[in-house]
């Protein structure tokens, strides 16, 4: 969800630039900065962003510069007259020397820039239309920048899901060997018990083994992991058509992690546990990349 775009425009009186930046975010958060006097554009700008993006922290900035080099100056005669009265009072009361003309002119507010003629409603509407057009250009460029990143990201996520798929297949193969491991462990424990207790019947022995094997059976977890892998690949196909799938990816990563944790807790085999830990690492790497998906 990262990207940057810039678009500019101008008319006879001013030049403006829209800049848009986007970084990762679980939800869509918009920060909009416009110059003083252009607050009317903030809400339409936020609405425009919401119409094109679903997730990410987006910063939108508008800067406007006047084409006129400088404004004519004028003297604030009312303020100057008031200062003259105050100067006379101070001079008479203290005997201080009267300030020079340039000293009075340095007082803030005595010299002002002339206000530009007030623009008509038609001129303001035309300016807003031009600014909105440039805003649309910068948002389209931002969407394109994010889409370019997304295409590269799809390949990265596909690589992670391939790694997860391979680990799940290794776990399935190792799960078959786990049954023998459980049986051998139980037989060893039973041999220790037989020295101090009456022997178990074959039927009771089979029941105990079946109970332990059932507790260590990870086929259900592996089946769900396989279903999650298939769904992730389906979402990747949707992402390539510009459909927003980031939230679904977030949920799937949670489900992946839940099944991997259960697999590790059920494991009675060191090699299967190692595979489960590798699986959790691969899922976490994918989850980090999923945060970048729209």
ZADREN-777667 format. One record per residue: z, y negated, x negated of N, C-alpha, C, O in turn; residue in three letters. Coordinates in steps of 0.001 Angstrom, whole numbers, padded with zeros to 6 digits, always signed. Layout:
ZYXZYXZYXZYXAla;...
***
This chain:
+000000+001198-000806+000000+000000+000000+000000-001255-000844+000230-002343-000317Unk;-000248-001141-002127-000295-002321-002981-001696-002904-002987-002686-002180-002874Unk;-001767-004207-003118-003065-004860-003154-002902-006365-003296-001829-006912-003041Unk;-003976-007027-003706-003979-008487-003850-005348-008993-003444-006369-008372-003738Unk;-005355-010139-002757-006623-010749-002367-006457-012261-002338-005360-012782-002138Unk;-007578-012953-002542-007582-014421-002562-008880-014913-001936-009959-014394-002221Unk;-008759-015919-001083-009947-016525-000469-009714-018022-000372-008582-018470-000194Unk;-010783-018793-000490-010648-020245-000488-011711-020890+000390-012742-020293+000701Unk;-011426-022123+000778-012353-022900+001592-012104-024381+001384-011160-024765+000694Unk;-012951-025220+001980-012789-026661+001816-013568-027387+002908-014454-026820+003548Unk;-013211-028662+003103-013998-029566+003938-014105-030898+003213-013880-030960+002004Unk;-014444-031965+003929-014661-033246+003266-013371-033845+002706-013411-034666+001789Unk;-012231-033435+003256-010977-034082+002872-010049-033232+002019-009198-033770+001312Unk;-010199-031914+002073-009203-031059+001410-009816-029735+000960-010912-029344+001363Unk;-009043-029071+000101-009412-027747-000410-008208-026831-000185-007071-027247-000403Unk;-008445-025586+000250-007321-024685+000527-007575-023285-000030-008712-022868-000250Unk;-006465-022583-000247-006515-021220-000781-005499-020369-000030-004335-020749+000100Unk;-005943-019225+000460-005053-018198+001011-004898-017093-000033-005885-016619-000595Unk;-003669-016692-000286-003389-015558-001166-002568-014528-000400-001640-014883+000328Unk;-002908-013256-000563-002195-012174+000120-001827-011105-000900-002674-010638-001662Unk;-000561-010728-000903-000067-009668-001777+000630-008621-000925+001289-008946+000063Unk;+000479-007361-001315+001102-006277-000571+001713-005278-001543+001087-004886-002527Unk;+002958-004870-001248+003626-003814-002015+004179-002790-001024+004139-002996+000189Unk;+004694-001687-001561+005139-000587-000716+006311-000996+000172+007150-001812-000206Unk;+006341-000403+001362+007435-000641+002298+007389+000373+003416+006313+000769+003865Unk;+008570+000799+003872+008618+001798+004945+008040+001235+006242+007347+001938+006977Unk;+008331-000052+006521+007818-000719+007717+006955-001906+007298+006785-002172+006108Unk;+006422-002601+008267+005626-003789+007967+006537-005007+007980+007110-005354+009013Unk;+006668-005654+006822+007447-006881+006697+006528-007975+006161+005847-007792+005151Unk;+006518-009099+006842+005577-010166+006521+006344-011429+006141+007223-011877+006876Unk;+006005-011994+004992+006536-013289+004581+005360-014261+004480+004390-014018+003763Unk;+005474-015359+005211+004360-016312+005281+004840-017691+004838+005840-018197+005346Unk;+004132-018289+003900+004464-019634+003411+003264-020548+003629+002163-020280+003147Unk;+003500-021631+004366+002440-022613+004627+002976-023988+004270+004191-024186+004270Unk;+002104-024947+003966+002569-026293+003610+003241-026993+004797+003032-026625+005953Unk;+004042-027995+004486+004685-028787+005530+003607-029425+006410+002617-029968+005919Unk;+003829-029344+007708+002866-029883+008650+001885-028860+009166+001100-029149+010070Unk;+001918-027645+008593+001020-026582+009041+001795-025381+009592+001294-024257+009593Unk;+003007-025629+010055+003837-024558+010592+003186-023875+011790+003488-022723+012102Unk;+002303-024588+012447+001629-024024+013620+000790-022787+013279+000440-022004+014161Unk;+000473-022621+011993-000368-021492+011579+000440-020235+011262-000131-019154+011117Unk;+001753-020365+011153+002556-019236+010678+002518-018052+011646+002236-016929+011228Unk;+002793-018283+012918+002797-017170+013885+001418-016533+014050+001328-015305+014062Unk;+000325-017319+014180-001002-016683+014224-001313-015865+012972-001978-014832+013050Unk;-000824-016336+011803-001068-015587+010566-000329-014249+010593-000883-013222+010201Unk;+000910-014264+011051+001672-013015+011159+000998-012047+012121+000920-010847+011855Unk;+000517-012571+013229-000176-011725+014207-001435-011115+013607-001746-009949+013851Unk;-002154-011903+012826-003375-011403+012192-003068-010276+011213-003794-009284+011157Unk;-002000-010426+010447-001609-009367+009508-001238-008100+010273-001660-007004+009904Unk;-000441-008249+011349-000038-007092+012143-001196-006380+012799-001108-005188+013093Unk;-002289-007101+013032-003462-006470+013623-004265-005628+012650-005107-004833+013066Unk;-004010-005797+011341-004800-005062+010347-003982-004064+009527-004544-003128+008959Unk;-002655-004254+009457-001817-003403+008616-000676-002826+009435-000263-003407+010438Unk;-000165-001673+008999+000926-000997+009693+002194-000890+008845+003299-000868+009385Unk;+002043-000825+007533+003204-000671+006650+003031-001547+005423+001924-001969+005088Unk;+004160-001814+004755+004112-002562+003506+004812-003910+003620+004988-004448+004713Unk;+005206-004442+002467+005768-005788+002378+004644-006739+001987+004133-006686+000869Unk;+004270-007600+002908+003105-008465+002721+003562-009912+002563+004324-010431+003378Unk;+003080-010553+001496+003355-011975+001264+002049-012747+001440+001036-012435+000815Unk;+002095-013749+002296+000906-014545+002614+001226-016006+002294+002219-016553+002775Unk;+000373-016631+001477+000638-018004+001042-000605-018862+001235-001711-018474+000859Unk;-000402-020037+001827-001475-021021+001991-001132-022263+001178-000051-022832+001329Unk;-002055-022678+000318-001895-023937-000419-003072-024847-000071-004216-024402+000019Unk;-002765-026128+000122-003785-027104+000505-003683-028305-000433-002596-028834-000666Unk;-004818-028724-000962-004865-029886-001850-005868-030895-001299-006953-030526-000851Unk;-005491-032177-001338-006373-033232-000855-007491-033464-001857-007267-033435-003067Unk;-008681-033691-001357-009818-033993-002227-009742-035432-002741-010356-035760-003756Unk;-008992-036289-002047-008860-037679-002477-007982-037728-003724-006921-037105-003754Unk;-008409-038459-004750-007673-038529-006002-006321-039206-005838-005322-038709-006357Unk;-006265-040339-005123-005004-041039-004919-005078-041852-003635-006157-042215-003168Unk;-003915-042124-003083-003841-042928-001869-003548-044375-002232-002875-044630-003231Unk;-004034-045326-001448-003722-046745-001719-002229-047009-001535-001563-046370-000721Unk;-001723-047964-002312-000308-048301-002275-000077-049551-001437-000959-050399-001302Unk;+001134-049650-000873+001518-050843-000130+002995-051118-000389+003744-050224-000780Unk;+003400-052355-000169+004800-052750-000348+005507-052694+000998+005029-053214+002007Unk;+006644-052055+000971+007478-052028+002163+008227-053357+002221+009308-053496+001649Unk;+007636-054340+002923+008150-055704+002899+009504-055816+003601+010331-056651+003234Unk;+009723-054986+004593+011012-055033+005289+012132-054606+004344+013196-055224+004312Unk;+011885-053544+003574+012891-053082+002624+013082-054097+001503+014203-054328+001052Unk;+011979-054704+001054+012071-055690-000022+012875-056909+000423+013659-057456-000353Unk;+012681-057338+001685+013433-058481+002201+014920-058146+002294+015770-058977+001974Unk;+015224-056941+002726+016623-056523+002816+017264-056477+001436+018420-056866+001270Unk;+016517-056005+000456+017030-055990-000912+017279-057404-001418+018253-057651-002129Unk;+016384-058347-001044+016566-059729-001479+017870-060322-000959+018566-061039-001678Unk;+018197-060016+000307+019446-060511+000887+020644-059926+000149+021599-060636-000169Unk;+020584-058632-000119+021686-057984-000832+021834-058528-002244+022953-058694-002731Unk;+020714-058807-002908+020756-059340-004270+021424-060711-004277+022234-061005-005155Unk;+021080-061561-003283+021709-062889-003216+023214-062775-003019+023976-063523-003631Unk;+023652-061839-002164+025079-061672-001925+025803-061233-003201+026876-061742-003524Unk;+025202-060287-003917+025814-059795-005157+025841-060892-006203+026841-061059-006902Unk;+024749-061647-006320+024670-062696-007348+025698-063791-007088+026339-064273-008022Unk;+025860-064187-005828+026814-065230-005482+028250-064741-005656+029131-065509-006042Unk;+028479-063465-005371+029837-062951-005451+030276-062601-006867+031468-062644-007170Unk;+029351-062264-007719+029700-061805-009072+029152-062703-010163+029619-062653-011301Unk;+028181-063510-009836+027562-064345-010847+026566-063604-011715+026114-064123-012736Unk;+026226-062403-011313+025263-061627-012088+023885-062233-011980+023564-062914-011007Unk;+023076-061981-012986+021718-062506-012995+020885-061788-011942+021102-060615-011640Unk;+019933-062522-011398+019051-061925-010383+018109-060933-011060+017648-061177-012175Unk;+017821-059813-010391+016889-058831-010979+015471-059372-010998+015101-060224-010190Unk;+014693-058865-011929+013294-059270-012025+012479-058595-010919+012956-057686-010240Unk;+011246-059060-010759+010376-058504-009718+010084-057026-009978+010088-056212-009054Unk;+009827-056683-011269+009519-055281-011546+010745-054388-011309+010601-053207-010994Unk;+011960-054957-011462+013161-054185-011168+013265-053864-009689+013634-052751-009312Unk;+012936-054848-008842+012961-054600-007400+011890-053581-006987+012118-052743-006114Unk;+010729-053669-007625+009639-052753-007262+009939-051305-007663+009343-050368-007131Unk;+010873-051134-008613+011217-049771-009024+012149-049085-008021+012320-047867-008066Unk;+012741-049851-007130+013640-049254-006136+012837-048306-005249+011765-048644-004747Unk;+013382-047132-005080+012668-046109-004312+012419-046583-002888+013329-047045-002199Unk;+011178-046459-002466+010793-046815-001109+010157-048171-000987+009545-048473+000037Unk;+010286-049022-002029+009676-050344-001969+008160-050229-002044+007440-050904-001309Unk;+007679-049361-002944+006245-049103-003040+005968-047744-002398+006571-046739-002774Unk;+005069-047722-001445+004744-046507-000703+003252-046253-000739+002440-047157-000931Unk;+002917-044959-000541+001514-044613-000343+001172-044824+001123+001944-044461+002010Unk;+000030-045402+001365-000386-045634+002742-000644-044300+003432-001265-043407+002856Unk;-000171-044170+004651-000423-042963+005426-001892-042879+005776-002541-043874+006096Unk;-002398-041648+005705-003784-041438+006120-003881-041631+007630-002916-041415+008362Unk;-005029-042030+008065-005233-042211+009500-004978-040890+010221-005374-039825+009748Unk;-004328-040971+011341-003965-039774+012095-005221-039070+012582-006130-039692+013133Unk;-005252-037753+012365-006433-036996+012745-006453-036752+014249-005408-036626+014888Unk;-007631-036689+014787-007780-036430+016220-007519-034950+016503-007517-034120+015594Unk;-007304-034644+017759-007078-033248+018159-008295-032398+017816-008163-031239+017420Unk;-009478-032982+017971-010698-032225+017643-010760-031905+016153-011172-030812+015765Unk;-010349-032865+015315-010372-032640+013863-009344-031577+013471-009613-030733+012615Unk;-008162-031622+014103-007132-030623+013805-007592-029237+014233-007380-028263+013511Unk;-008222-029139+015404-008715-027849+015890-009795-027297+014960-009834-026095+014694Unk;-010669-028175+014469-011719-027733+013540-011117-027250+012228-011573-026260+011656Unk;-010079-027959+011745-009417-027543+010511-008735-026184+010696-008860-025302+009847Unk;-008016-026023+011808-007347-024745+012068-008351-023598+012151-008080-022495+011679Unk;-009494-023859+012745-010527-022822+012845-011030-022426+011460-011242-021245+011184Unk;-011218-023417+010590-011687-023131+009226-010624-022376+008433-010939-021442+007695Unk;-009359-022786+008587-008274-022085+007886-008138-020653+008379-007891-019745+007585Unk;-008295-020443+009679-008203-019091+010247-009344-018210+009758-009158-017017+009517Unk;-010517-018799+009614-011660-018033+009100-011383-017558+007671-011660-016407+007334Unk;-010840-018437+006839-010504-018056+005459-009390-017015+005450-009394-016107+004619Unk;-008429-017144+006379-007365-016144+006493-007946-014771+006807-007529-013767+006230Unk;-008905-014732+007718-009536-013454+008055-010229-012853+006837-010203-011638+006643Unk;-010846-013697+006020-011525-013216+004810-010522-012589+003834-010775-011524+003271Unk;-009382-013264+003641-008415-012747+002669-007784-011450+003178-007494-010559+002380Unk;-007568-011327+004484-006987-010092+005016-007972-008926+004909-007571-007800+004617Unk;-009246-009192+005144-010248-008135+004970-010299-007674+003518-010425-006482+003241Unk;-010202-008626+002598-010210-008270+001176-008956-007479+000811-009021-006554+000000Unk;-007810-007837+001407-006572-007094+001136-006663-005670+001664-006247-004727+000991Unk;-007200-005512+002856-007378-004166+003429-008291-003331+002536-008036-002149+002308Unk;-009358-003954+002031-010285-003237+001147-009594-002821-000148-009819-001720-000650Unk;-008745-003713-000694-008025-003390-001937-007066-002230-001709-006958-001338-002551Unk;-006374-002236-000586-005450-001147-000284-006207+000158-000033-005735+001235-000398Unk;-007383+000056+000592-008173+001262+000852-008667+001880-000453-008701+003103-000590Unk;-009049+001034-001413-009503+001547-002709-008384+002299-003403-008611+003355-003994Unk;-007160+001750-003330-006023+002445-003919-005751+003753-003179-005401+004766-003784Unk;-005921+003707-001852-005664+004899-001045-006587+006055-001387-006165+007211-001367Unk;-007843+005758-001701-008772+006838-002055-008330+007544-003335-008404+008768-003440Unk;-007873+006762-004293-007374+007366-005531-006080+008127-005272-005835+009176-005866Unk;-005263+007590-004384-003977+008211-004067-004157+009538-003351-003363+010460-003542Unk;-005197+009645-002525-005442+010890-001796-005640+012057-002767-005165+013166-002521Unk;-006346+011796-003870-006536+012846-004868-005239+013253-005532-005032+014429-005830Unk;-004358+012285-005766-003053+012578-006386-002213+013452-005456-001636+014450-005887Unk;-002149+013070-004175-001362+013843-003207-001950+015234-003026-001213+016208-002874Unk;-003271+015330-003042-003916+016636-002929-003519+017533-004101-003333+018739-003936Unk;-003392+016934-005282-002937+017709-006438-001513+018195-006276-001197+019324-006652Unk;-000648+017359-005722+000743+017758-005487+000827+018886-004464+001595+019831-004641Unk;+000044+018789-003402+000106+019829-002377-000470+021138-002911-000051+022218-002493Unk;-001434+021045-003837-001935+022257-004484-000864+022921-005330-000752+024147-005358Unk;-000073+022100-006023+001039+022636-006817+002070+023300-005913+002564+024384-006224Unk;+002397+022655-004797+003366+023221-003849+002844+024536-003279+003605+025493-003132Unk;+001557+024589-002960+000958+025808-002421+001069+026954-003431+001407+028080-003068Unk;+000780+026655-004707+000873+027691-005734+002289+028209-005904+002496+029408-006087Unk;+003274+027302-005845+004678+027718-005971+005115+028554-004780+005891+029497-004936Unk;+004629+028220-003597+004968+029014-002407+004408+030437-002513+005055+031400-002103Unk;+003219+030553-003059+002629+031895-003233+003424+032698-004260+003646+033895-004080Unk;+003845+032046-005322+004686+032743-006307+006012+033161-005689+006524+034244-005973Unk;+006569+032291-004838+007836+032614-004173+007661+033807-003246+008552+034651-003150Unk;+006510+033890-002553+006261+035016-001650+006191+036328-002425+006712+037353-001986Unk;+005535+036278-003588+005455+037493-004412+006832+037901-004924+007176+039083-004950Unk;+007603+036915-005326+008923+037227-005875+009898+037670-004789+010834+038422-005062Unk;+009680+037205-003557+010565+037579-002454+010528+039082-002197+011526+039663-001772Unk;+009388+039710-002452+009288+041162-002274+010178+041893-003274+010825+042889-002948Unk;+010195+041374-004497+011034+041999-005517+012506+041745-005253+013357+042492-005734Unk;+012820+040699-004492+014216+040371-004218+014905+041463-003403+016114+041659-003528Unk;+014143+042177-002568+014744+043243-001758+015340+044316-002661+016451+044794-002429Unk;+014583+044689-003700+015097+045680-004647+016295+045143-005407+017231+045888-005702Unk;+016274+043836-005731+017398+043228-006438+018661+043277-005594+019741+043586-006097Unk;+018523+042969-004306+019676+042998-003404+020239+044406-003294+021453+044608-003336Unk;+019335+045386-003153+019782+046775-003013+020514+047243-004272+021567+047875-004187Unk;+019945+046925-005444+020580+047346-006689+021944+046682-006864+022892+047318-007326Unk;+022043+045410-006497+023320+044719-006615+024362+045346-005683+025518+045539-006060Unk;+023935+045654-004479+024879+046256-003516+025328+047636-003988+026497+047999-003857Unk;+024389+048398-004537+024744+049741-005028+025755+049639-006167+026686+050440-006254Unk;+025563+048634-007051+026509+048454-008146+027891+048076-007645+028898+048600-008121Unk;+027935+047155-006671+029224+046771-006100+029871+047931-005361+031088+048115-005407Unk;+029035+048713-004678+029573+049853-003931+030148+050912-004867+031168+051532-004568Unk;+029480+051111-006004+029979+052101-006965+031386+051739-007436+032231+052614-007621Unk;+031633+050415-007630+032972+049990-008019+033980+050257-006917+035127+050618-007182Unk;+033547+050080-005685+034462+050282-004566+034771+051760-004338+035874+052120-003928Unk;+033785+052605-004609+033967+054036-004334+035073+054651-005190+035649+055679-004835Unk;+035356+054016-006301+036429+054529-007151+037799+054321-006512+038770+054983-006878Unk;+037871+053375-005532+039168+053071-004919+039173+053275-003409+040210+053064-002780Unk;+038060+053676-002801+038007+053831-001338+037176+055050-000981+036420+055559-001808Unk;+037319+055518+000259+036501+056657+000706+035027+056272+000697+034691+055112+000939Unk;+034147+057225+000422+032709+056922+000371+032157+056528+001739+032639+056987+002774Unk;+031110+055645+001722+030434+055256+002960+029396+056303+003336+028810+056963+002478Unk;+029185+056435+004641+028124+057325+005107+026769+056689+004801+026669+055483+004574Unk;+025730+057524+004800+024387+057023+004545+023991+055991+005599+023333+054997+005291Unk;+024399+056237+006847+024056+055310+007923+024715+053955+007708+024084+052910+007868Unk;+025990+053986+007344+026710+052723+007102+026137+052013+005882+026018+050788+005874Unk;+025789+052764+004873+025191+052183+003672+023882+051467+004027+023637+050350+003571Unk;+023050+052114+004838+021769+051527+005237+021983+050260+006051+021235+049292+005908Unk;+023003+050265+006904+023290+049086+007707+023701+047889+006836+023259+046764+007069Unk;+024546+048145+005836+024997+047076+004956+023852+046509+004135+023741+045297+003953Unk;+023006+047399+003645+021844+046945+002873+020917+046106+003752+020425+045058+003333Unk;+020684+046587+004990+019803+045855+005903+020369+044471+006208+019614+043503+006310Unk;+021695+044367+006356+022326+043083+006631+022141+042116+005461+021810+040949+005669Unk;+022351+042593+004241+022198+041741+003064+020753+041321+002862+020474+040175+002509Unk;+019833+042254+003088+018406+041936+002936+017991+040904+003968+017205+040004+003672Unk;+018523+041033+005192+018198+040063+006238+018653+038667+005879+017941+037693+006120Unk;+019844+038568+005300+020355+037260+004892+019533+036667+003755+019432+035446+003632Unk;+018948+037520+002930+018168+037048+001784+016674+036941+002091+015888+036606+001205Unk;+016272+037221+003335+014854+037188+003706+014382+035733+003820+014902+034966+004630Unk;+013395+035365+003004+012902+033980+002994+011504+033886+003590+010834+032866+003431Unk;+011058+034931+004272+009698+034895+004824+009535+033788+005871+008485+033151+005953Unk;+010570+033572+006657+010476+032512+007672+010299+031149+007021+009492+030343+007484Unk;+011040+030883+005957+010914+029611+005252+009529+029464+004623+008930+028388+004654Unk;+009036+030549+004059+007706+030503+003440+006616+030296+004485+005631+029605+004225Unk;+006784+030888+005661+005806+030672+006735+005779+029207+007169+004714+028635+007398Unk;+006970+028610+007278+007013+027198+007671+006443+026299+006579+005775+025308+006874Unk;+006706+026643+005320+006122+025877+004219+004596+025950+004258+003915+024952+004020Unk;+004065+027132+004558+002608+027280+004652+002054+026409+005777+000987+025811+005635Unk;+002779+026338+006894+002336+025493+008006+002376+024015+007613+001482+023250+007976Unk;+003402+023620+006877+003497+022223+006428+002360+021884+005464+001818+020780+005507Unk;+002001+022823+004604+000895+022599+003664-000405+022368+004429-001173+021460+004111Unk;-000640+023196+005434-001863+023048+006232-001875+021695+006951-002914+021039+007018Unk;-000738+021283+007481-000673+020002+008185-000856+018827+007228-001475+017823+007582Unk;-000320+018953+006025-000488+017882+005043-001964+017704+004683-002451+016578+004576Unk;-002656+018798+004502-004081+018704+004180-004870+018118+005348-005854+017405+005149Unk;-004430+018423+006562-005084+017823+007727-004847+016317+007764-005754+015555+008099Unk;-003633+015883+007422-003333+014454+007379-004130+013747+006291-004560+012608+006471Unk;-004327+014425+005162-005134+013830+004101-006560+013575+004585-007165+012558+004246Unk;-007088+014501+005375-008428+014307+005934-008437+013105+006875-009401+012339+006889Unk;-007366+012931+007664-007280+011769+008555-007165+010481+007758-007744+009459+008125Unk;-006406+010535+006653-006213+009332+005837-007537+008838+005271-007733+007634+005106Unk;-008434+009750+004977-009733+009361+004419-010610+008667+005460-011620+008056+005109Unk;-010232+008756+006739-010959+008050+007799-010232+006771+008209-010512+006197+009261Unk;-009288+006326+007360-008549+005075+007559-007550+005130+008703-007085+004086+009162Unk;-007209+006326+009174-006158+006437+010189-004797+006313+009522-004581+006920+008473Unk;-003852+005534+010104-002519+005419+009498-001722+006710+009654-001500+007170+010774Unk;-001290+007298+008535-000587+008595+008575+000689+008565+007739+001321+009605+007551Unk;+001078+007404+007239+002220+007322+006327+003512+007845+006921+004246+008570+006248Unk;+003809+007500+008159+005056+007942+008778+005073+009460+008964+006112+010099+008799Unk;+003936+010023+009304+003854+011480+009448+004087+012159+008105+004746+013196+008031Unk;+003545+011572+007051+003784+012113+005711+005274+012085+005369+005809+013039+004805Unk;+005936+010975+005717+007376+010857+005463+008133+012006+006128+008988+012642+005513Unk;+007805+012256+007385+008491+013323+008127+008208+014695+007505+009111+015520+007372Unk;+006971+014927+007132+006623+016226+006537+007364+016453+005229+007787+017574+004947Unk;+007527+015413+004430+008260+015567+003167+009715+015962+003430+010290+016748+002677Unk;+010303+015426+004483+011656+015828+004841+011705+017313+005215+012630+018030+004834Unk;+010700+017758+005961+010656+019167+006375+010406+020080+005172+011006+021149+005062Unk;+009521+019653+004275+009290+020416+003044+010604+020611+002289+010932+021717+001859Unk;+011334+019535+002138+012568+019584+001369+013608+020473+002044+014349+021187+001369Unk;+013664+020430+003371+014626+021269+004100+014344+022754+003854+015269+023522+003592Unk;+013097+023155+003936+012748+024569+003736+012991+024994+002291+013438+026112+002037Unk;+012699+024104+001345+012930+024436-000066+014419+024619-000338+014799+025508-001099Unk;+015264+023796+000271+016715+023943+000098+017206+025270+000663+018029+025950+000050Unk;+016694+025632+001840+017099+026904+002451+016652+028083+001604+017392+029053+001439Unk;+015437+028000+001066+014928+029073+000208+015847+029271-000999+016171+030402-001360Unk;+016264+028168-001618+017148+028278-002789+018509+028857-002406+019079+029655-003150Unk;+019027+028453-001246+020345+028950-000843+020304+030435-000500+021314+031122-000652Unk;+019166+030945-000042+019041+032360+000308+018699+033228-000901+018829+034451-000856Unk;+018270+032594-001958+017776+033365-003101+018900+034196-003742+020003+033711-003991Unk;+018567+035464-003996+019482+036348-004727+018867+036763-006051+019332+037692-006711Unk;+017803+036047-006428+017042+036391-007626+016883+035134-008473+016505+034083-007957Unk;+017169+035234-009767+017124+034064-010645+015722+033457-010689+015567+032236-010646Unk;+014709+034311-010774+013330+033815-010858+012934+033094-009570+012260+032065-009619Unk;+013347+033624-008426+013044+032967-007153+013761+031617-007063+013214+030651-006532Unk;+014971+031561-007580+015702+030295-007590+014989+029259-008459+014907+028084-008103Unk;+014475+029712-009605+013735+028790-010479+012481+028270-009775+012145+027090-009875Unk;+011810+029148-009077+010617+028721-008334+011009+027700-007267+010311+026706-007063Unk;+012138+027955-006583+012605+027013-005561+012926+025650-006138+012638+024631-005509Unk;+013516+025609-007323+013830+024336-007969+012549+023606-008358+012442+022394-008172Unk;+011579+024339-008896+010282+023727-009212+009615+023197-007951+008969+022149-007966Unk;+009780+023934-006867+009201+023524-005592+009818+022205-005120+009109+021322-004638Unk;+011122+022076-005259+011783+020840-004863+011307+019661-005718+011147+018548-005217Unk;+011083+019916-007015+010573+018858-007885+009183+018408-007477+008890+017213-007475Unk;+008322+019363-007130+006961+019019-006707+006979+018244-005389+006190+017318-005198Unk;+007872+018622-004491+007986+017921-003208+008452+016488-003427+007949+015570-002779Unk;+009398+016287-004324+009892+014933-004610+008798+014071-005221+008690+012888-004899Unk;+007987+014649-006097+006881+013881-006681+005875+013480-005608+005339+012372-005632Unk;+005624+014380-004676+004719+014038-003585+005334+012967-002684+004640+012057-002230Unk;+006639+013081-002427+007311+012101-001561+007205+010686-002145+007024+009719-001406Unk;+007319+010573-003466+007210+009263-004101+005832+008652-003870+005710+007446-003651Unk;+004801+009481-003919+003444+008973-003702+003187+008668-002230+002434+007753-001898Unk;+003822+009444-001353+003628+009255+000078+004108+007863+000519+003618+007321+001509Unk;+005069+007289-000222+005561+005953+000113+004456+004903+000018+004595+003808+000563Unk;+003362+005228-000669+002254+004286-000820+001221+004395+000286+000247+003643+000302Unk;+001422+005325+001213+000393+005602+002228+000606+004726+003452+001732+004569+003925Unk;-000469+004163+003958-000428+003307+005161+000048+004098+006366+000148+003551+007464Unk;
***
